[in-house]
Amino acid sequence: MTVQHENNSGSSSKGQIDDSARRKFLQMIGAGTALAATGFHGSLLANPGLLNAAQRGGGGGPAVSPWRSDFILDRSRVFMNIGTAGSMPRKVVQAYNEANIEKARNSLNGYGNYADIRQRIAPGFGVGADECALSYNTTDGMCSAVLGIPWKEGDVIVTTNHEHPGGNSPMAVVAAKYGVEIRRVSLPVGPDVQPEEIVQLFQDKINEGGNVRALVWSSPTFLTGTMLPIRRLVDLAIQHGLISICDGAHLPGMMNYDYGALGVDFMSGAGHKWQCGPGATGILVVRNRVGPNNPLPLPAFFPVSSAGFGPSWVRGVELNATPNFDVAAVLCNIGSRNRPSLEALADACDMWDEIGRQEIEDYILGLSRHLKQSIADRWGRQALVAPDHPELLSALTAFNPFISSNGEVNPKNFNSSESGNFVSRLANDYGFIVRNTSVPVPGIPNQFPLRVSTHLWHSQREVDQFVDAAWQLANELS
Ligand SMILES: Cc1ncc(COP(=O)(O)O)c(C=O)c1O
């Protein structure tokens, strides 16, 4: 196990190797060192047409993000798939490595309920430590929430057709185990979707009747990046006396949300994506207050995996235990865990709190807005698969690069393998790492848009370079 050593400029030794390889490459193609300073990576420079376009315009803002040197990311590529995996900041991964070595040297165990770490993390999310459970990831948190509710045959969950398997799977379990009906809203897709429209669709599904007990949805959805409006959906849940469960895989580290104010019963987020904690970390917010933000009684709920359960914590069933009982302690007490990884998650959260979560949200949503606008300028607004309504905005941008500038849909739009090829070519020929998704669209076959994440280590200029690369590739392939 090696720890990356820093030099005084803040770049890693690995970064230096990449830089020198890039300089050699530039000399080979005759681009010279002046261009190396612009921050373009080698694979972009391999393409003279794109180089000229980027040199000419390049967009505004600094060439390099002010936070770029805080990360050890390989400089020969631009990582724009944070929706799948983040990257630990340099100081976080160094401390993590050291803590692992310390753990091995002293044969340390990982028992406990991690109150100290929960106290560090919880304020950044607007909740108490008793409401901030540390899960292994989003899927684990969704399983805790969905499987922890005592369902009865005939209960109905209203959800959407854009849920991730991490949420769909526990819902399928309760459907199979208890006979719960999973009723799905068919989400609208495209740039013009409005928040009211989404809430109305949930309302319509509630109106279909039966014993509706919960709303389960993703904010944002992983397929299009649409930020389903949490507070509006919680209001709807309160109006109908329902449990609210938000798959917020992408929320920690992306949005400066106060979950106490949002009043959601459960929010399961990842620690390893936008929050840039280590793998196998997640944050599960469990509402533990009755108040103006959510006056409903706390829903009956049991831990699925726990070494800390006893009748004193049962709530909403026989004992109706006091709301301030430390629910998160029961959920975190699950045998020996890897304390260094939870400490590293807290370190990443501390870094976010120090920078300012609002500043981070503004920066990365600013990049997302810029990307969406640039896509609309090049391809036309209809290329956007996600809405650009400010309330529905996230730092995930899904778009269809096969739509031509005159607005006609290219048939390749519907071809999964073409979309996969596009993702591979962007990575191999241009160095941009993104992913694609398969989106059900009412009335037509699935679309396979690219999904692009914008985060702290990106600059506006890199976003412009990405747009140039995607445009050039689209022209070649369409
Ligand atoms: C909306 C959503 N939910 C759940 C997951 C699963 O995340 P995890 O790996 O943290 O369980 C993802 C992963 O990308 C996701 O996008």
The ligand as an SDF file (V2000), in Angstrom:
LIG
                    3D

 16 16  0  0  0  0  0  0  0  0999 V2000
  -30.4150    6.8630   -8.0290 C   0  0  0  0  0  0  0  0  0  0  0  0
  -29.4510    5.7890   -7.5790 C   0  0  0  0  0  0  0  0  0  0  0  0
  -29.7970    4.9780   -6.5800 N   0  0  0  0  0  0  0  0  0  0  0  0
  -28.9820    4.0160   -6.1240 C   0  0  0  0  0  0  0  0  0  0  0  0
  -27.7360    3.8280   -6.6770 C   0  0  0  0  0  0  0  0  0  0  0  0
  -26.8460    2.7770   -6.1090 C   0  0  0  0  0  0  0  0  0  0  0  0
  -25.8200    3.4290   -5.4450 O   0  0  0  0  0  0  0  0  0  0  0  0
  -24.8580    2.6970   -4.4190 P   0  0  0  0  0  0  0  0  0  0  0  0
  -23.7680    2.1240   -5.2210 O   0  0  0  0  0  0  0  0  0  0  0  0
  -24.3980    3.8050   -3.5340 O   0  0  0  0  0  0  0  0  0  0  0  0
  -25.6450    1.6770   -3.7180 O   0  0  0  0  0  0  0  0  0  0  0  0
  -27.3260    4.6390   -7.7360 C   0  0  0  0  0  0  0  0  0  0  0  0
  -26.0000    4.4360   -8.3440 C   0  0  0  0  0  0  0  0  0  0  0  0
  -25.5800    5.0830   -9.2480 O   0  0  0  0  0  0  0  0  0  0  0  0
  -28.2000    5.6440   -8.2030 C   0  0  0  0  0  0  0  0  0  0  0  0
  -27.8540    6.4420   -9.2070 O   0  0  0  0  0  0  0  0  0  0  0  0
  1  2  1  0
  2  3  1  0
  2 15  2  0
  3  4  2  0
  4  5  1  0
  5  6  1  0
  5 12  2  0
  6  7  1  0
  7  8  1  0
  8  9  2  0
  8 10  1  0
  8 11  1  0
 12 13  1  0
 12 15  1  0
 13 14  2  0
 15 16  1  0
M  END
$$$$
